[in-house]
Amino acid sequence: MSKYVVSSMREPDSTGKVLDITPESAGWKYVGFQVYYLKKGQIVRSETGNEEVCIVLLSGKANVATKHERWETIGRRMSIFEKTPPYSVYIPNDDRYEVEAVTDLQIAVCLAPGKGTACRPG
């Protein structure tokens, strides 16, 4: 098996997480990646700390909140195989997020350093 193929857990853990790739586990410098399978009503919360986060709704509908914003019943794609673009929410570092499954929900949580060091023109 290739070192680039990562299998998810057969069953979600108590938080709904089925996959957790850290920079250390992948041999990368920066990027982390998690996948959650949430049942209707289940909630995932986390602080972003020094990372920025992009939550991608792979399938299902969710309520998503940060310190400053709240989005109700977002998402249109009910299967990852639909030809409908997924919804996503960006959360900067030093923030927090809460994702509540309005329906059964699959999300990807993409993490990267978020210290305001993005490339600047010039």
DRENBA-273948 format. One line per 5 residues: their letters; for each residue x, y, z of N, C-alpha, C, CB. Coordinates in steps of 0.2 Angstrom, whole numbers, padded with zeros to 4 digits. Each point is the difference from the previous one (the first is absolute). Glycine has a CB too. Layout:
A	X Y Z X Y Z X Y Z X Y Z ~ ...;
% end
This chain:
MSKYV	0004 -0006 0000 -0004 0006 0000 0004 0006 0000 -0009 -0006 0006 ~ 0007 0011 -0010 0004 0006 0000 0000 0004 0006 -0003 0001 -0012 ~ 0008 0003 0014 0000 0004 0006 -0004 0006 -0001 0011 -0004 0003 ~ -0014 0005 -0009 -0004 0006 -0002 -0007 -0002 0001 0009 0005 -0007 ~ -0011 -0011 0008 -0007 -0002 0001 -0001 -0001 0007 0000 -0006 -0011;
VSSMR	-0005 0010 0014 -0002 0000 0007 -0007 -0003 0001 0008 0010 0002 ~ -0009 -0015 0002 -0007 -0003 0001 -0003 0004 0006 0004 -0011 -0005 ~ -0011 0012 0004 -0003 0003 0006 -0002 -0006 0005 -0005 0009 -0008 ~ 0003 -0007 0014 -0003 -0005 0005 -0006 -0003 -0003 0005 0007 0010 ~ -0006 -0013 -0008 -0006 -0003 -0003 -0007 0003 0003 0007 -0011 -0001;
EPDST	-0006 0013 0008 -0006 0004 0003 0003 0006 0003 -0006 -0011 0003 ~ 0001 0016 -0003 0002 0007 0003 0002 -0001 0007 -0007 0006 -0008 ~ 0011 -0002 0011 0001 0000 0007 -0005 0004 0003 0012 0000 -0001 ~ -0012 0002 0008 -0006 0003 0003 -0001 0007 -0002 0003 -0007 0010 ~ 0002 0010 -0014 -0001 0007 -0002 -0003 -0001 -0008 0009 0005 0008;
GKVLD	-0009 -0010 -0011 -0002 -0001 -0007 0006 0000 -0004 -0010 0006 0002 ~ 0016 -0006 0000 0006 0000 -0004 0002 -0007 -0002 0004 0010 0006 ~ -0003 -0010 -0013 0002 -0006 -0003 0007 0000 -0003 -0012 -0002 -0003 ~ 0015 0008 0002 0007 0001 -0003 0003 0006 0004 -0004 -0005 -0011 ~ 0010 0004 0012 0004 0006 0003 0007 -0001 -0002 -0007 0000 0010;
ITPES	0009 0005 -0015 0007 0000 -0002 0003 0006 0002 -0003 -0006 -0010 ~ 0008 0006 0014 0004 0005 0002 0006 0001 -0004 -0004 -0002 0012 ~ 0007 0008 -0012 0007 0001 -0003 0005 -0005 0002 -0003 0012 -0001 ~ 0003 -0014 0007 0005 -0005 0003 -0002 -0007 -0003 0002 0007 0010 ~ -0008 -0009 -0010 -0002 -0007 -0002 0001 0000 -0008 -0008 -0001 0009;
AGWKY	0008 0006 -0013 0001 0000 -0007 0007 0001 -0002 -0012 0003 -0001 ~ 0016 0000 0005 0006 0002 -0002 0000 0006 -0004 0004 -0011 0000 ~ -0009 0016 0002 0000 0006 -0003 0002 0005 0005 -0010 -0003 -0008 ~ 0011 0010 0005 0002 0005 0004 -0006 0004 0003 0010 0001 -0006 ~ -0016 -0001 0003 -0005 0005 0002 -0007 -0003 0000 0007 0009 -0005;
VGFQV	-0009 -0012 0000 -0008 -0001 -0001 -0002 -0006 0004 0001 0005 -0011 ~ -0007 -0004 0014 -0003 -0006 0004 -0007 -0001 -0004 0006 0003 0011 ~ -0009 -0009 -0010 -0006 -0001 -0003 -0004 -0005 0004 0005 0002 -0011 ~ -0012 -0001 0012 -0004 -0004 0004 -0007 -0001 -0003 0006 0004 0010 ~ -0009 -0010 -0009 -0006 -0001 -0003 -0005 -0003 0006 0005 -0003 -0012;
YYLKK	-0011 0006 0012 -0005 -0002 0005 -0006 -0002 -0004 0005 0008 0008 ~ -0008 -0013 -0005 -0007 -0003 -0002 -0004 0002 0006 0004 -0009 -0008 ~ -0009 0013 0008 -0004 0002 0005 -0007 -0002 -0001 0008 0010 0002 ~ -0011 -0012 0003 -0007 -0001 0000 -0004 0006 0001 0002 -0012 0004 ~ -0008 0012 -0006 -0005 0006 0001 0000 0002 0007 -0007 -0003 -0010;
GQIVR	0009 0010 0012 0000 0002 0006 0007 0000 0004 -0012 -0004 0000 ~ 0016 0000 -0003 0007 0000 0003 0004 0006 -0002 0000 -0012 -0001 ~ 0004 0014 0006 0004 0006 0000 0007 -0001 0000 -0009 0006 0005 ~ 0013 -0002 -0009 0008 0000 0001 0002 0007 0001 0001 -0010 -0008 ~ 0003 0011 0013 0002 0007 0002 0008 -0001 0001 -0011 0003 0006;
SETGN	0014 0003 -0008 0007 0000 0001 0003 0008 0000 0001 -0012 -0005 ~ 0004 0013 0008 0004 0006 0000 0004 0000 -0006 -0001 0002 0013 ~ 0002 0003 -0017 0005 0000 -0005 0007 0001 0002 -0009 0004 -0007 ~ 0010 -0001 0013 0007 0002 0002 0004 0003 -0005 0000 -0010 0007 ~ 0006 0008 -0009 0004 0003 -0005 0000 -0003 -0007 0008 0002 0010;
EEVCI	-0014 -0005 -0011 -0001 -0003 -0006 -0006 0003 -0003 0005 -0011 0003 ~ -0006 0012 -0010 -0006 0002 -0004 -0003 -0007 -0002 0005 0011 -0004 ~ -0012 -0011 0004 -0003 -0006 -0002 -0005 0001 -0005 0001 -0003 0012 ~ -0002 -0002 -0017 -0005 0001 -0005 -0004 -0007 0001 0007 0007 -0008 ~ -0014 -0006 0010 -0004 -0005 0001 -0004 -0001 -0007 -0001 0002 0013;
VLLSG	0001 -0008 -0016 -0003 -0002 -0006 -0006 -0005 0001 0011 0002 -0006 ~ -0017 0000 0005 -0006 -0004 0001 0000 -0005 -0006 -0006 0009 0006 ~ 0009 -0015 -0005 0000 -0005 -0005 -0007 -0003 -0002 0011 -0003 0004 ~ -0015 0002 0001 -0007 -0001 -0002 -0004 0001 0007 0003 -0009 -0008 ~ -0010 0011 0007 -0004 0002 0005 -0001 0008 0001 0003 -0011 0005;
KANVA	-0006 0012 0000 -0002 0007 0002 0003 0002 0007 -0010 0000 -0008 ~ 0012 0006 0009 0002 0002 0007 -0001 0007 0002 0009 -0009 -0002 ~ -0009 0010 0008 0001 0007 0003 0007 0000 0002 -0012 0001 0004 ~ 0015 0005 -0006 0007 0001 0002 0001 0007 0003 0004 -0007 -0010 ~ 0000 0007 0015 0000 0007 0004 0008 0001 0002 -0012 -0001 0004;
TKHER	0014 0007 -0004 0007 0002 0002 -0002 0005 0005 0006 -0002 -0011 ~ 0000 0005 0014 -0001 0006 0005 -0004 0006 -0003 0011 -0003 0005 ~ -0011 0004 -0012 -0003 0006 -0003 -0006 -0002 -0004 0011 0005 0001 ~ -0012 -0011 -0004 -0005 -0001 -0005 -0003 -0006 0002 0006 0006 -0009 ~ -0012 -0007 0006 -0004 -0006 0000 -0004 -0001 -0006 -0001 0001 0012;
WETIG	0001 -0007 -0015 -0003 -0002 -0006 -0005 -0006 0002 0010 0004 -0008 ~ -0016 -0003 0006 -0005 -0005 0001 -0002 -0004 -0006 -0005 0007 0009 ~ 0005 -0014 -0008 -0003 -0005 -0005 0004 0001 -0006 -0011 0000 0006 ~ 0017 0000 -0006 0004 0001 -0006 0002 -0007 -0003 0005 0011 0004 ~ -0004 -0011 -0011 0001 -0007 -0003 -0006 -0002 -0004 0008 -0003 0009;
RRMSI	-0006 0001 -0015 -0005 -0003 -0005 0001 -0007 -0002 -0002 0012 -0004 ~ 0008 -0014 0004 0002 -0006 -0002 -0001 -0006 0005 0009 0006 -0007 ~ -0013 -0010 0005 -0002 -0005 0005 0004 -0007 -0001 -0012 0005 0001 ~ 0016 -0005 -0006 0004 -0006 -0002 0007 0003 -0003 -0010 -0008 -0001 ~ 0015 0005 0003 0007 0002 -0003 0000 -0001 -0007 0006 -0002 0011;
FEKTP	-0010 -0002 -0014 0000 -0002 -0007 -0005 0005 -0004 0002 -0012 0003 ~ -0005 0016 0000 -0004 0005 -0004 0004 0005 -0003 -0009 -0001 0008 ~ 0007 0004 -0014 0004 0005 -0003 -0002 0007 0002 0001 -0008 -0010 ~ -0001 0009 0016 -0001 0006 0003 0006 0002 0004 -0013 -0003 0001 ~ 0015 0009 -0002 0006 0002 0004 -0001 0000 0008 0003 0007 -0010;
PYSVY	0002 -0009 0014 -0002 0000 0007 0001 0007 0003 0005 -0011 0001 ~ -0008 0012 0004 0000 0007 0004 0007 -0001 0004 -0013 0002 0001 ~ 0016 0004 0001 0005 0000 0004 0000 0007 0004 0007 -0008 -0008 ~ -0004 0007 0014 0001 0006 0005 0007 0001 0002 -0012 -0002 0004 ~ 0015 0008 -0005 0007 0001 0002 -0001 0003 0007 0004 0002 -0012;
IPNDD	0001 -0004 0016 0000 0003 0007 0008 0002 0001 -0010 -0007 0005 ~ 0011 0013 -0003 0007 0002 0001 0003 -0003 0007 -0002 0011 -0007 ~ 0009 -0010 0007 0003 -0002 0007 -0003 0005 0005 0010 -0004 -0005 ~ -0009 0002 0012 -0003 0003 0006 -0007 0001 -0001 0011 0006 0001 ~ -0015 -0011 -0003 -0007 0000 0000 -0002 -0007 0003 -0001 0008 -0010;
RYEVE	-0006 -0009 0009 -0002 -0007 0001 -0006 -0001 -0004 0003 0001 0012 ~ -0005 -0008 -0013 -0005 -0002 -0004 -0005 -0005 0004 0007 0003 -0011 ~ -0013 -0003 0009 -0005 -0005 0002 -0003 -0003 -0007 -0001 0005 0012 ~ 0000 -0011 -0013 -0003 -0003 -0005 -0006 -0004 0002 0010 0001 -0008 ~ -0016 0000 0007 -0006 -0004 0002 -0003 -0003 -0006 -0002 0007 0010;
AVTDL	0001 -0014 -0010 -0002 -0003 -0005 -0008 0001 0000 0009 -0009 0000 ~ -0012 0012 -0005 -0007 0001 -0001 -0003 -0007 -0003 0001 0013 -0002 ~ 0003 -0016 -0002 -0001 -0007 -0003 0006 -0004 0002 -0008 0004 -0010 ~ 0008 -0010 0008 0006 -0004 0000 0005 0004 -0004 -0006 -0012 0002 ~ 0012 0012 0000 0005 0005 -0003 0007 -0003 0000 -0007 0009 0004;
QIAVC	0010 -0008 -0010 0007 -0002 -0001 0004 0007 -0001 -0003 -0012 -0005 ~ 0008 0013 0009 0004 0006 -0001 0007 -0001 0000 -0008 0007 0006 ~ 0012 -0003 -0010 0007 0000 0000 0003 0006 0004 0000 -0007 -0011 ~ 0004 0006 0015 0003 0006 0004 0008 0001 -0002 -0008 -0002 0010 ~ 0009 0007 -0014 0007 0001 -0003 0003 0005 0005 -0003 -0003 -0012;
LAPGK	0009 0002 0014 0004 0004 0005 0007 0002 -0003 -0006 -0005 0009 ~ 0008 0011 -0008 0006 0003 -0002 0002 0005 0004 -0002 -0003 -0012 ~ 0009 0005 0013 0002 0005 0004 -0004 0007 -0002 0012 -0006 0002 ~ -0014 0010 0003 -0003 0006 -0002 0002 0006 0004 -0010 -0007 -0003 ~ 0016 0009 0002 0003 0005 0004 0001 0006 -0004 0006 -0008 0006;
GTACR	-0011 0009 -0011 0000 0007 -0003 0007 0001 -0005 -0007 0004 0009 ~ 0010 -0010 -0011 0006 0000 -0004 -0002 -0001 -0007 0007 -0003 0010 ~ -0013 0004 -0012 -0001 -0001 -0007 0004 0004 -0005 -0012 -0003 0003 ~ 0013 0000 -0009 0004 0004 -0005 -0003 0007 -0001 0004 -0011 -0006 ~ 0000 0016 0005 -0002 0007 -0001 0003 0002 -0007 -0001 0003 0012;
PG	-0003 0000 -0016 0002 0002 -0007 0006 0005 0001 -0011 -0001 -0005 ~ 0016 0001 0000 0005 0005 0000 0006 -0003 0002 -0007 0008 0002;
% end
